[in-house]
Amino acid sequence: MRFMIIVRATADTEAGVMPEAPLLAAMAAYHEELAKAGVLLDANGLKASSQGWRIRYRNGKGTVIDGPFAETKELIAGYTLIQVRSREEAMEWARRYPAPMGEHADGEIEVREVFELEDFEPGETIDRFRTLQAAGY
């Protein structure tokens, strides 16, 4: 089972404020623990939405919308992707996640399970995805 631990953005992350050394050290230690346990798949911080864009679809047509985006609470500052044996194990790891904005600052993470190909009805399209997955994509 794969789970994504999502770090919610704040006004500071959107302003491009970089994490201070103690927070970076705590994050490095946490991710080292995940790696040693063999559950870490990927982890990254994301640049501010001012450096990104969205594509909004209406009636099948996509329109590019440049950042920044106003609703900070809807934005993501980073993520950690883990693969574990159960929801309970994912919750255990999530509870150990360092305070994402620093020890004395408000912050929030969200944990979401990632769909697996087994969650979908078998068929030709799912087989195409399995081929991609087998190739490492």
N, C-alpha and C positions, 0 to 999 in steps of 0.2 A: 504494500500500500504506500502510495506517495502522498505527501502532504506538503503544502506550501505555507510557510510562516511568512505573513505579509506585514511589513512595518509600515504603519500609516504615516503619511507626511505631516509636517507641522509648518508653521510660518517660517521657522528657522531653516528647515530643510529646503523649503521652496525659495528662500532667500540665498541659498547656496552656502550656508554656514556649515563648515566641515566639522565632523565629530572631534571632540577633544581627546587627547592622548589616553586618559583613563578609560573612556568608553571604547576606543579602538582596541585597547588591550583586553578589555572584558569580552568584546566581540571575537577577537582572535582566539582567546582561550576557549570560549564556547564552541566556536567552529572547529577548533582542534579536537575537542572532546567528541563532537559529532563525527569527524573524520576517523578518529581512533576507534570509534564504535562501529564504523563501517556503514553509517546511515546517511552521510552527507552526499548529496548529488550535485548541488550548485548553491551559490550564495553570491549576491551582489547588491551594492547600493545603486540607486538610480539618481541621475542628475535631475535638477529642478525641471518642472514642467515647462518653464520658459524656453528650455532647449529641446522641447519635444513638440509633437503635434498629434492630433486625432484625425481620424477619417470618419465622418458621420455619413451614414447611408440613409437616403430617403428615396423611396420608390425605386430601389435597386441602383441608385447612382451615388457614388462617393464624392464627398466634398472635404478637402483638407482644411483643418482649423488649426492654426498655429497657437502654441502656448504663449504665455502662461494661462493656467486655468484657475478660476477664482475659488472654487470649493476645495480648500485644502483637505478637509475631512474625507473627501472622495479620492484623494491621490495616494500613491504608493511611493515610499522613500527607498524601499529595498525589499529583499526577499531572501529566504533560505528554503531550499527544496530538500526534503529528506525522504528516505524510503525506509519504512519500519514494518513490523509484523502486525501492528494493531492500532486502532484509534487511541487506545489507552497509552501505548508507548509514545505515540505522537504527542499526546497531551502531557506526558511526563517531560519530554524534551522541551515542549513549548513553555512549560512552567519554569524551566531553568534558563530561558532566554533572558539575557541581561536587559535591564530597563533601556529601551531603544533610544531614548533621548538623553540618557545620563541618569545617574543615581537619584538626583533630586529634581528631575524635570518630569512633567506629565508626558506620557506617550502611550501608544496602543499598538498591539499586534493583533492580527487576525489569522486564524488557521483554517485552511480549506483543503479538503481532500481533492486530489487530482483524479479525473476520470481515467480508468484503465480501459483498454480495448475490450476486455471481457464484460464491461458494463453495457455494451451495445449488442444489438441483435447481429448474429453472424451474417456475413454476406460479402459480395465482391468488393464493395467499398472498404469495409473493415479489413479485408485481406490486403488491399493496397496499402493501408496504414501499417499492417503487420510487416509488409515487405520493407517499408521505410524504416520501421523500428529495428528490424533485423540488420539493416545496413548502418545502424548507429545514429539515425536521425530522430 
